[in-house]
Amino acid sequence: MIVCWWSGGITSAVACKLAIDKYGKENCKVIMLDTQNEHEDTYRFQVDCQRWYGLNIERLISKDY
């Protein structure tokens, strides 16, 4: 399993897409470390990227950090 870190910016978005294209959707998991303090446009971009990838972006949220 390839873990792809999606931070909400264009650089990580493209890096995740390249990994998905190289290793296949079935072998990649896209993860976002969500601070819940992101700009609202980050979440809109997340939806766009999910459509582009054909995969969900899993959000990890910590109530402690």
N, C-alpha and C positions, 0 to 999 in steps of 0.2 A: 504494500500500500504506500503510495506517495502522498505525503501531507503537503498541501500547498497553502501558504499563509497569505491571506487576502487582507490587506490593511486599509483598503478604501481608496487608494490612489491608483493612478493609471499604470505606474510601474509594476505594482504587485498584480494588478488586473491582467496585464499582458503576460507576466511571468506565469501566472496560473493557467492562462489559455495555452501558452506554449507547452507547459507540462501536460495538460489534458490532451492536446493534439499529439504529443510524442508518446505518452504512456497509456492513453485511452481513459475514457470516463469511468470505466469499471475499476480502474486501478488508482484513481485519484480521489482524495477527500480535500475539499476546500474549506478552510477554517478562518474565522474572523475572531480576534480577541476584542470583544465589544466592551468598551468602557462605559457605555450608555451615556456618554457625553460627546457623542459625535455630532457633526453638523447634519442637519436633516437631509442635505443632498447626498451624504454618504449612503444613507439607507435607500434613496432612490437609485443611486448608482449600483448598489448591491443587487437590486431587482433586475436592472439592466444586464449586469454581468451574469446573473443566474440564467437568464434567457440565452445569453451569448454562449455560455458554457454547456447548457443543457443539464446543469447540476445545481443543487441547492448549496448555498454557502452556510455552513454550520456556524452558529454564533456561540462562543464560549463567554459566559458572564460569571464574574465572581462577586458575591455580595460583600466580600471582605476587602477587595482591592479595586 
